[in-house]
Amino acid sequence: MERNIGDQLNKAFEAYRKVSIEKDNAKKELQKMTEYYERYTQELQKQIEDQQRLISELEAKLSAASQTSEEIKCEPCNHLLEGPGTYRTTQTP
């Protein structure tokens, strides 16, 4: 009977040891995944900041270009006489 109890204790201890190892492995895997997603999130945040900076630059260029286009107007000329793609440039006062 004592041998049966000893076997049961050994089996229980072995099961506990396996579960403990699996728990440690799961913690390590979770830590690795957490670090990976933190780095990935930082990279995405940097991409967002870079794209926002690019958008600001492009908006500034567009604003400058629209100010320039307000100063110079292009009016279509008579294409039948002068050919397609001909435009007359006029200065606005």
Residue, then its C-alpha position, 0 to 999 in steps of 0.5 A: m500500500e505504501r508503494n502505491i502511495g509513493d507511486q501516486l506522490n511521484k506521479a503527482f510531483e511529476a505532473y506538478r513539475k511539468v505544469s510548472i515548466e509549461k507555466d514558465n515557458a508560457k511566461k517567457e513566450l508572453q514576455k517575448m510577444t509583449e516585447y515584440y508588439e511594443r517594438y512593432t507599436q513604436e515602429l507604427q507610431k514613428q510611421i504615423e508621425d513621419q506620414q503626418r509630417l509629410i502631410s503637413e509639408l504637402e499641405a504647405k506646398l499645396s497652399a503655396a501653389s494655390q497662392t501662386s495660381e491665384e496670381i496667374k490665371c490661365e484661360p483657354c484660347n481658341h483651340l480650333l485656330e491655334g491647336p489643342g493645349t494652347y492657353r493664354t496667360t493673364q495677370t490678375p491685378 
